[in-house]
Amino acid sequence: MVNQRKKQVSFHNNTPSPPATPEPRGLPMPTVERGWLTIPYHHLAVLAFMFRQGLTTSVQATLLQGLFTLIPLQLAYNYLIVSNTNSNTKRGKDNDNISLLVVGAVLVSLALSGPLHVCLVLFGAPIFAYWKETALLAAHLALVAFDPLLVEFKFDFARLRGIFGTDAAIRTLVGNPVVASALGGFVGAWLGVLPIPLDWDRPWQQWPITLVVGSYLGTVVGGLVSLVM
Amino acid sequence: MVNGPIKWWGQLLVAAINVVGLLLFCRGFFPQKQSLPGVASFHQADPFAKPPFSKVVVMVVDAMRSDMLYGNQSHMNYFHKLMDDGVVLPYTAYAHPPTVTLPRLKGITSGSTPSFLDAIMNINEEDDTSLNSDSWIGQFVGRGANIHFYGDDTWLKLFPKEFTKTDGTNSFYVSDFTEVDHNVTRHLDEELKPSSKWDGLILHYLGLDHIGHKGGPHSPYMESKQHEMDKVIQRLYEYINKNQDTVLVVMGDHGMNEIGNHGGASAGEVSPGLALISPKFKKLDLDVLPPHDVENFQYYRPCTQIDLVPTLSALLGLPIPKNNVGVVLKEILPLFKRRGNVIRENALQMALLAGHTVPANFDELDEKELYHYLHEIQDDLASTATNYNYDDIYTGLGLLVLSCGISLVLFSRYYLWGSNSKRARQWALISVIVTILYSSHFHGSSLIEEEHHIWWVLAVLVALGTGNVKWSSAVIIGLRVIKAWSNSGQKYWSDDKIGLYLVRHPDVLWALVVLTYVVNNMLTFTQGNFVSALNFFAGNARATDFKSLGSLIGFILSFVTMSVSLSFKLVQYWADGHDVPAWLSWLYYWVLTNYDINPHNPNAGDDKQLVGSILVQLSNASIYFMSTLLVVSLVSAKFKGIKGGYFSVFANFFTLYLIHHSRVENIPIFIAFAVVKYCFMRSISSIKSDVDYRLLLISAFTLVVSNLSFFSMGFTNSLATVDLSNAYNGVSSYNLLLVGWLTFVSNFAGPLYWSFSSLQMIFEPSVILYQQPTTADLIYLPRICFQVLSVKSRFTFMFYSIAAVTLMASCVNLRFHLFIWSVFSPKILFFGVWAVFMNLFIDYIVGSLLLLLFK
């Protein structure tokens, strides 16, 4: 692993590759090499695993199980992102403690699931009923969406916020597969609420399964959209 | 900002095409039911030979759900004893929606199923279609019977000449629980004498329904009302025990849902009780379970309510009415000598109605096969029951498409092709796309039932669209509170609601109600030109000059107005049987003492007539104060030549009017409204020069929040949640126009608030934000005022006309859908109110008039 990392670093330092997307002036947007590698394919696997484990029959237990399955996969995925990201800052990559970044991102995003839970409630999730399910949803969403963002921007959120004010914000954001994938996760969770009120009375319509599915699929779709564009 | 002239009349013309299209569509879509004319005669020779009864007593208890007769919570003890004695045939009778009185009465007299139009006619009262239709009442009278009728005067509209003795009571004054029923019961002394000469006696009690509307099925008044009804049953039974040729029918005309309303198709509403009582039933060897609890109100044997019609016809030996689709109840067959003939008579009558010819082996069929045959015809009749007028439907749809096209072109010409602002163009495109997406939800019945979810999503979308992170978050927090107030659709029910919490905690509720009144009073006082207008002796004193005489006058007058309205709500709350919190009791003590009522007397509320008149006086006094104060301050401001601030004064006074006509647990939501309004204006305060974008955001936001508020105040797209508890405030005698207006106001308080707020937000934003007038205050640009209003209306007309086309198209497409009458048709009515009353009348016409006065 260590060898591989060194190889990567030297590769980056020696060959300043042109940025994959047109970049707005003054905004150091990180760029991703080999974008197809950074699509979170493992989310599909975790999702399929959770359904196989009986997500529709025991929601809480399966979501918890899925969370513990997701964490190690996210660690590996974080490492994959780091090794494919050109962060475009003056700081060299050698100065970064990569293992701290990879592990820290997972821990911080789990911690962020608390504020995310509040946001979910503000966006319409039930407050008292199903609060455990909502908390689990927040943890899953934080892991699939916040965690890659934290790695990609190396905890430097001022850069991400800077992008939002600009005219070409959407194009810039979608241009980066990791960022697009995270946004796709949020959008997917947002769209995931739509089937709930339908009167099909299926077990998968219970809270918050459709949102979990929406965010997991959203990350993959978001990443793919970024590649196609 | 404005390209080309925008004609006020042109917009009105487009709206008129839209309205005509809607009306034509409704005329074609809600057809009068085709029914056979004339009066039936027997199809066989003497099919009911020696009928068991010759006289009948029908006791209708309005809205008596099956559990009130049969459930563990029922207080009808004497009735339960009768069931134990084996003289009762108990049923749960399915009432066809719409579950309102008039169509139900048609059903239980003629045996026909109702058309949806009957529901509207129930309110409209002008109805003569059924006068010539065949009924057991007509048959009975035709045989020379003498029928006496007491109770709900809806019967008298259906049967104006049939009864020989009547005393009708109006069913629309829902605040009266006791007088309506005393009015019926007092006739029993006379009617139950051995010397009385009637063959039919019909009693229709309204009190239980009124209690339901006011306080729900678990209202504190329910127990004593059930005891009262039980007493009546006892008196009637003692009479029929002596006169055994009389059969007693005890029934509800429809049920009620968990909040005491009815009209829709939920289990509680369609499940009234039905019981046939006679000592002769002892020989049937009935073994009836004691009171118990079951799911979905399905006690004992479920039947349909119209089955009563052929059953009564058989029991009394009358021809079955021509348009009957009910099936004779099989439990009574042992009372007849030739039971097969009873069912055959029923089958022959229905075959004639359906245009069938009976099978060749008809006379050899056994009972089971006969019933099978009956149900076959019944299903067949149900599926062909409605015939639409396709000419009207397609002409109406055509006009709707035409007006939709014009509205879309008008909107696009201004925003998409005409606007210089890029953001306005983007958001205009998003608006059109979102409107089309929104409109597609009309094709799913459950999405119509749960429409509040859609508005929640859209509200968050618009709030985020302003791009101001800090104040958008504040708006979303406010919206979340509004959503949590009473966000129940028709299918899912959650108990975690602010409204429900407040109902259960009267102390918190009333603290917030008082706070709402105070906050609204402060807004009236500090916003707009109220204070400076009342400052009669000074020139143009500013509103912030609180030391002036005008501020003193204004404070006293607005405080008095607010207090009168508050004491009205308090006395109303007490009169509905709730306990007023101790810390507030001095206020209603004081009011009651002024009317010579001793408030410490536990029976003080029993004199409903007196309490009712106090409520009428208090309500009228508050309205009188409000309107006088508003007119005086507006006229005075105009006279003094004060510029600006009128819309704020008007909006705040109108909010007080809306609070006055809202349910108590909904009143504090107006604080949340005010906060959301302030935060939203903050979030767009930096958008000053981009007028197009700003106008589009305000139009979109008020439209979306109007709808969210409507659903968040507990209303849905079902007739069952139409709230009548504030429709009689200040009404002493029934007046269709006034009650109609108050029903509209009390049910659309949220949308009305946002409608007038939108004018304030467009024309006087600086007043809301307590700032100096800025360039964003469009009221200071009198030459473009009307154009601004027109531009705003282009947005709403675009929305409503697209929605109209898709809704009507989905109704045509799904006209044979199972839920067409319970979900889609009520949605058409609600949509009509939104499009015609809210959008065209309030937003456009009243808005323009106000602008004309205030600019």
Interface residues (C-beta under 8 A of the other chain):
Chain A: V121 L122 F123 G124 P126 I127 F128 A129 W190 V193 I196 P197 L198 D199
Chain B: G444 S445 S446 L447 E449 E450 H453 W456 V457 V460 S473 I476 I477 R480 K483 A484 G489 K491 Y492 S494 D496
